[in-house]
Amino acid sequence: MSDDKGDDVFKNIAKVVEGIIENLQKDGNTRFIGCTVISGPDSEPRIITHDIPGGRIKADARELEYEIVEGEDLLYLTVEVPFDIAVLPEIDISERSVHIGFGLIDYHIDLPCAVTARGFTHCLKNGILDIVCRKKQVMFEDCLEPID
């Protein structure tokens, strides 16, 4: 028996996924490439499949799915890239937002904290764009409110 109850949950999930994949393979037209489970802007989990039956989705036909995680000094932005995009998008970071450009289509993501535009890193792999930004240092004067 496992010491960690969480291990049993993951084993059960793995069995369910195996059953789904086996049932998908019985139909000769079904292709299963993979999926990702992330929490979206409203903290609701979403399953993002990396293969859409019936064809690919145009980049301008849907909202951009993303997740923002704040660390102590860094901000992590994970973005699901539209399927018809194969090259690294144009990324422009301002103090409180990120603009991601896919040719003629631009997306705007508001950030929960101020970041510095210099020195960010990014990586596009398997349809997922990861952007890491350094959080802007808050000066003591910025925290003070005027006294009436």
N, C-alpha and C positions, 0 to 999 in steps of 0.2 A: 504494500500500500504506500502511496506517495505521502511525503511529509507536507507537501504544499498542495492545498486544495485547488489552486489555480492551474496546476499541471493537469488535473483531471478535466477541467473545463476545456483546455486547449486540446487534449486528446479527443474529447467528444466533438469539438469543432472539426478536427482533422478527419474524424470518421464521417461526419456529415458531408464535408467537402468531397471526400473520396466517393461517397455514394452519388453525389450530384454529378461528378465528372464521369463516373461509370455510366450513369443514365444518359448523359449527353452524348457519349460515344456510341450508344445504340442507334441513334439517328445519324445516318451517313452524311447529312448536310450540315451538321452542327460542328463548329470549330470552337475550341476553348483554348485561349491563349494565356490568360491570367487575369488577376484582379487585384485591386488595392482597396483597403478599408481605411478611411481617414475620417476625422471629424471636420465638418465644414464650419463656415463662419457662425452658424447658429448652434454649434456644438452637437448637432445631430449626426450620427455616423452615416456615411455614404459608401456604397460599394461601387467602385469604378472599374468596369471591365475594360480590358485592353483589346477587345475585338468586338465589334458591333455587327450582329447579323443584319444583312441587307445593305451593307455598305458603310462608308465612313461619314462622319458628321462634318459639315463645313464649320470652320472656326467661328463665323459670325452667326451661326444658328443656335447658339446656347451661351449660357453664362459660364464664366471661368470658375472652376472649383479650386479652392485654395485653403491652406491652413497656416495660421501664424502661431508661433511658439516664442515666448519671451524668455530669454535666459537672463542671468545677472548682468552681463556685459554685451550680449549678442541677441539679435532678433533673427529667427529662422522663418523663412517663408517657403512653403512647399506648394507648387502649382501644378495642376494637371494640364498638360499642354494639349491643345486640339490635335486630333489624329492626323490631319493633313499637313501638319507642320513638321518638317524634318531637319531644319537648321535652327541654330540658336537664335532666339528672338532678340530684338533690340531692347535693352533694359535701361531705364532712366530712373535714378533714385533721387528723390528730394527729401527734405527733412521729415515730412509726415506722410509720404505716399510713394508708391512704386508704379511706374508706367511700363507696361510690357507691350511691345509692338511686334505684330506678326504681319509685316508687309503693309497692307492697307487697313488692317484691323488693329486697334489699340485697346488695351484694357487698363483700367485705373484701380489700384487697390489702396485704400486708406490704411495707415498703420496706427497702432494703438499708442506708440511712443515715438519720440524724435530719434532719428538715426543720422549718422554721417554718410554723405554720399561717396566719400572716398574710401577705397580699400575694401569694397564688398566683393564677395566671391559668388560664383554661380556655376552650376553644372546641369546639363540636360542629359538624362539617361532614361531609356525605356518609357518615354512619354511623361516623365516627371522632371520639372525644373525646380532645383533647390537654389535658393538665394540666401546668403548669410550676410547680415549687415551688423556693423558695430553700433551700439546704442550711443546716442549723444550724451556726453557727461552733463549732468545738471549742476549748474553753479548755485551756490547758496543764495545769491541775490535773486535768482529766478524763482525761488521758493517763497520769498517774502511778499506779503500782501501789504499794500499801503494802509496805514492807520488813519482813520478819520479824526 
